[in-house]
Amino acid sequence: MIQKLLDERKLPALMKMNDGTPVTKENWEARRRELIDVLETMEYGRFPKKCGETTWKVVSAGESSAGKATKSRVEITVPMPDGESFTFPVTVSIPNTATADAPKPAFVYISFAFLWYYPEEELVDNDVTVAEMWMNDVAWDTDEHLEKMAAHFSKDGQRAPDTTGKIGLWAFAASCVLDYLLSLDCVDRNRVGVIGHSRLGKTALWAGANDERFTHVFSNDSGCSGAAITRQKVGEDFPAICRRFPYWFCENMKEISGTVEDSENAPFDQHYLLAAVAPRKLYVASAEKDQWADPVSEYLCCAAASEAWEANGVTGFVHPDRLPEGWDRFADGNVAYHIRPGTHYLSRHDWVRYCDFISG
């Protein structure tokens, strides 16, 4: 059933190089770079390159979560391509159980800030460190390119056709937060994830695709231009998202977003994005009532991307030959998926399952 549904979507081939050569484990990295290149050129823009060493300063620290953790405010400073630097804050919660002798998993959490809840004490009780980065501390979620980090990647507020959009800036900042986390001897370098919800779920996927130091990548309800296949998608599509949020993407995105037909004839689909995480660990989650994101298209995208893991000799997406429903969770492979009843939200239910996956 699932393969029939995928065949109907007529997706661009994933496991062939641009010159038609079949993809194997030996040439996978070259193919992965091809996938990222088309996504950079047509959708997100060029992922920013680091122009020097990331530095940081701990400006405050104290007990949190009933004395079970230390919570710090850290300022991250990053050299910019125009020769200047940019500084943004991050809040880091480290459970007392995380030590140099017993390093624990960690998340870079790309957050909506006070607009969104996360179960901090429960994550502490699960021995997980969280570095929370507020997106608006990096770049405003507006069509404005003269402020914050965005100003360093535009000229008088104007961008070149393939210059990064806001998703790319937020993803780049998450990579810089990872620089700090990996300096801590209490963090397990083999279990470091990036997580986001909705537009920031798209961001987490793009950060994970580009920075292979993220061993785990988590997408919560990321939908259109995230974990959902574009072809035959219901709810939000490329024309709708590009009309409302053109600044999330590069200017070239407009070329494939005029009509639904334009987007369905694009030389890529979102299984390219998921596959770019392979052979590391990926987790995609959906909500049943979130038809704007389209759970079916997110699930099918996991199935379509699975062969990238299989080509690398590891298990991909293990799932039944049916569509998901209810409280389904499929997490036996390196590609995991769950769906829960309810609406567009990053819930405690989601966080607990992400903790299980990164701790396993």
C-alpha positions in Angstrom: 0.0 0.0 0.0 2.7 2.5 1.0 4.8 1.9 -2.1 1.7 2.4 -4.3 1.0 5.7 -2.6 4.6 6.8 -3.1 4.5 5.7 -6.8 1.5 7.9 -7.2 3.4 10.9 -5.9 6.0 10.6 -8.7 8.9 11.7 -6.6 12.3 12.7 -8.0 14.7 9.8 -7.8 16.6 9.8 -4.5 19.1 7.0 -5.1 20.6 8.2 -8.4 23.5 10.7 -8.7 22.8 13.7 -11.0 24.7 11.9 -13.8 22.5 8.8 -13.4 25.0 6.6 -11.5 23.3 4.4 -8.8 23.9 5.5 -5.3 25.9 3.1 -3.0 27.4 3.4 0.4 30.7 4.4 -1.2 29.3 7.4 -3.1 26.6 8.3 -0.6 28.4 11.4 0.8 28.7 12.8 -2.8 25.0 12.2 -3.3 24.2 13.8 0.0 26.0 16.9 -1.1 24.0 16.9 -4.3 20.8 16.8 -2.3 21.9 19.7 -0.1 23.0 21.7 -3.1 19.6 21.7 -4.8 17.9 22.5 -1.5 20.3 25.4 -1.0 19.8 26.7 -4.5 16.0 26.4 -4.8 14.6 26.4 -1.3 16.5 27.5 1.8 19.5 29.4 0.4 23.2 28.8 1.0 23.9 27.5 4.5 26.2 30.1 6.1 29.8 29.1 6.5 31.6 29.8 9.7 34.1 32.6 9.3 36.1 31.9 12.5 35.8 30.4 16.0 32.6 30.6 17.9 33.2 32.0 21.4 31.0 32.2 24.4 30.6 33.7 27.9 28.5 32.4 30.8 26.8 35.5 32.2 24.8 33.9 35.0 24.2 30.5 36.5 22.0 29.1 39.3 20.0 26.1 40.6 16.8 25.1 38.8 14.3 22.3 38.7 14.1 22.0 42.5 17.9 22.0 42.8 18.3 19.0 40.3 20.0 21.1 37.6 22.1 24.1 36.9 20.6 26.7 34.6 22.9 29.1 32.8 22.6 32.1 30.6 25.3 32.0 27.9 26.2 34.6 25.3 27.3 33.0 22.0 29.5 35.2 19.7 30.0 34.3 16.0 32.2 36.0 13.4 30.2 37.2 10.4 31.1 37.3 6.7 31.3 41.1 6.7 34.1 41.1 9.2 31.9 41.9 12.2 30.5 39.6 14.8 27.1 38.8 16.2 26.2 37.8 19.7 23.0 36.1 20.9 21.9 34.4 24.2 21.1 30.8 24.9 19.7 29.3 28.1 21.3 26.0 29.1 19.8 23.5 31.7 22.2 20.8 32.8 21.0 18.0 35.1 23.2 17.3 38.1 23.5 13.7 36.9 25.5 14.9 33.8 29.2 14.8 34.6 32.5 14.3 32.9 32.5 10.7 34.2 28.8 10.1 33.1 28.1 12.4 30.1 24.4 12.6 29.1 22.4 13.4 26.0 21.7 17.0 25.0 19.3 18.9 22.8 19.7 22.2 21.0 16.1 23.4 21.2 15.2 26.1 18.6 12.4 27.8 20.5 9.6 30.3 20.1 10.6 31.6 23.6 7.9 32.5 26.0 5.2 31.6 23.5 5.9 27.9 23.9 6.2 25.5 26.8 8.6 22.7 27.3 8.7 20.3 30.3 12.1 21.4 31.7 12.0 19.5 35.0 10.9 16.3 33.3 13.8 16.5 30.8 16.1 17.0 33.8 14.6 13.9 35.4 15.4 12.1 32.1 19.1 13.1 32.4 18.9 15.4 29.3 20.6 18.7 28.9 18.7 21.4 26.9 20.2 24.5 25.3 17.2 26.7 24.4 17.8 29.2 21.7 15.0 31.8 21.0 14.6 32.4 17.3 13.9 36.1 17.6 17.2 36.6 19.4 18.9 35.5 16.1 16.6 37.0 13.5 13.1 38.5 13.6 10.4 36.3 12.0 9.6 39.1 9.6 10.4 40.2 6.0 13.2 42.4 7.4 16.9 41.8 6.5 18.5 44.9 8.1 18.5 43.7 11.7 20.2 41.2 13.9 22.1 38.3 12.2 20.2 38.9 8.9 21.9 42.3 8.4 25.3 40.5 8.0 23.9 38.5 5.0 22.3 41.2 3.0 23.3 44.4 1.3 21.0 47.3 2.2 18.4 44.7 3.1 18.5 43.0 -0.3 19.6 39.4 -0.8 21.2 37.6 -3.7 18.9 34.9 -5.2 20.5 32.0 -3.3 21.4 33.9 -0.1 20.0 32.2 3.0 16.5 33.0 4.4 15.5 33.1 8.1 15.3 29.3 8.3 18.9 29.1 7.3 19.9 31.8 9.9 18.2 30.0 12.7 19.7 26.7 11.6 23.2 28.2 11.5 22.7 29.7 15.0 21.7 26.2 16.2 25.0 24.9 14.8 26.9 27.6 16.8 25.0 26.6 20.0 26.3 23.1 19.3 29.8 24.5 19.3 29.3 25.5 22.9 27.6 22.2 23.9 30.4 20.1 22.5 32.8 22.0 24.7 31.1 20.6 27.8 32.6 17.4 29.1 29.2 16.5 30.6 27.6 16.2 27.2 27.7 12.9 25.4 29.0 13.7 21.9 27.3 10.6 20.5 23.9 11.7 21.6 23.4 15.4 20.7 20.1 16.3 19.0 18.5 19.4 17.4 14.8 19.9 17.8 12.1 22.3 16.7 8.4 22.6 16.1 6.5 23.9 13.0 8.7 26.5 11.2 11.4 25.6 13.7 10.9 21.9 12.9 11.9 22.8 9.3 14.8 24.7 10.8 15.9 21.7 12.9 15.9 19.5 9.8 18.0 22.0 7.8 20.4 22.3 10.7 20.8 18.6 11.0 21.2 18.1 7.3 24.1 20.6 7.2 25.8 19.9 10.5 26.7 16.2 10.8 27.8 16.7 14.4 24.1 16.5 15.3 23.7 12.8 15.8 19.9 13.0 16.2 17.4 15.3 14.3 13.9 15.9 15.5 11.1 17.4 13.5 7.8 18.2 15.2 4.8 19.0 13.0 7.1 20.7 10.4 4.8 20.1 7.4 5.3 22.0 4.2 8.9 22.6 3.2 9.8 20.5 6.2 9.1 16.8 6.6 6.0 16.6 4.3 6.2 15.5 0.7 5.2 18.4 -1.5 3.6 16.5 -4.4 -0.1 15.9 -3.7 0.2 17.4 -0.3 -3.0 18.7 1.4 -3.1 21.8 3.6 -0.3 24.3 3.2 1.7 24.1 -0.1 4.6 26.0 -1.6 2.5 28.8 -3.1 0.8 29.5 0.2 3.9 29.4 2.3 6.0 31.5 -0.1 3.3 34.1 -0.3 3.1 34.5 3.4 6.6 33.8 4.5 9.0 34.4 1.6 11.7 35.5 4.0 12.0 32.0 5.4 13.5 30.9 2.1 15.9 32.1 -0.6 14.6 34.4 -3.4 14.9 31.4 -5.8 12.1 29.7 -3.9 9.6 32.0 -5.7 10.5 30.4 -9.0 8.9 27.1 -7.9 6.1 28.6 -5.9 4.0 30.4 -8.4 1.5 27.6 -8.7 1.0 24.1 -7.3 2.1 22.7 -10.6 5.3 24.7 -10.4 6.2 23.1 -7.0 5.2 19.6 -8.1 7.5 19.9 -11.1 10.5 21.1 -8.9 13.7 19.0 -9.3 13.4 17.9 -5.6 11.0 17.0 -2.9 11.2 17.0 0.8 12.5 13.3 1.0 15.8 14.9 -0.1 15.9 16.9 3.1 15.2 13.9 5.3 17.6 11.7 3.4 20.4 14.3 3.9 20.4 13.3 7.6 21.4 9.7 6.8 22.9 7.6 8.2 22.4 9.4 11.5 19.1 9.2 13.5 16.0 11.0 12.5 12.6 11.4 14.2 9.5 12.9 12.6 6.3 13.5 14.5 2.8 14.5 13.5 -0.6 15.3 15.0 -3.8 13.8 13.7 -5.8 17.1 13.4 -2.9 19.0 11.9 -4.0 18.7 8.3 -2.3 22.0 7.4 1.0 20.2 8.0 -0.4 16.9 6.6 0.5 13.9 8.7 0.1 11.5 5.7 2.7 13.4 3.7 5.1 13.5 6.6 4.7 9.7 7.1 5.2 9.0 3.4 8.2 11.2 3.3 9.9 9.0 6.0 9.1 6.0 3.9 10.5 7.6 0.8 13.7 8.7 2.5 14.3 5.3 4.1 16.4 3.9 1.3 19.2 6.4 2.0 19.8 4.6 5.3 19.4 1.2 3.8 22.0 2.1 1.2 24.4 2.9 4.0 23.9 -0.6 5.5 21.7 0.5 8.4 18.0 0.1 9.2 15.8 2.9 7.9 12.1 3.4 8.6 10.4 0.3 10.0 6.7 0.6 9.7 3.6 -1.4 8.8 2.1 -1.4 5.3 -0.6 1.1 6.2 -1.1 4.7 7.1 -0.6 5.8 10.7 -3.4 6.3 13.2 -4.1 7.1 16.9 -1.1 6.8 19.1 1.1 4.9 16.6 4.8 5.0 17.2 7.4 3.4 15.0 10.9 3.7 16.4 12.7 0.5 15.7 14.9 1.9 13.0 17.2 4.9 12.5 14.2 6.8 11.1 11.4 7.1 13.7 7.9 8.4 13.5 4.9 9.0 15.8 1.5 10.5 15.5 -0.7 11.6 18.4 -4.3 12.8 18.6 -4.7 16.5 18.7 -3.5 19.7 17.0 -0.4 21.6 16.0 1.7 21.6 19.2 4.9 20.4 20.8 3.6 18.5 23.7 4.9 16.6 26.7 3.9 13.4 24.9 6.3 14.4 22.1 9.2 15.4 24.4 9.0 12.1 26.4 9.3 10.1 23.2 12.2 12.2 21.9 14.0 11.6 25.2 13.5 7.9 24.9 14.9 7.9 21.3 18.0 10.0 22.1 18.7 8.0 25.3 18.3 4.6 23.7 
